[in-house]
Amino acid sequence: MTASLGNDDATTERRTRFRLRRPSAVAEFERRVEDLRVFYRVAGDEVQIVLIGRKRGNRIVIDGKELVL
């Protein structure tokens, strides 16, 4: 599976890449890659990855802790 944020417009929404539905101080967008979740924001032409977590059931776990966005 190929996962990319840099090859095209990272703000273009797709089934696995979309703007967060609830406002967050951490990130604007989420990218799904299998059971990984990549949270990022876009500043100009730069993509800033702020968090990478693993989906477990209906939770996202980062460094052994549950994430609440």
Secondary structure, 3 states (H helix, E strand, C coil): CCCCCCCCCCCCCECCEEECCCCCCCCCEEEEECCEEEEEEEECCEEEEEEEEEEECCEEEECCEECCC
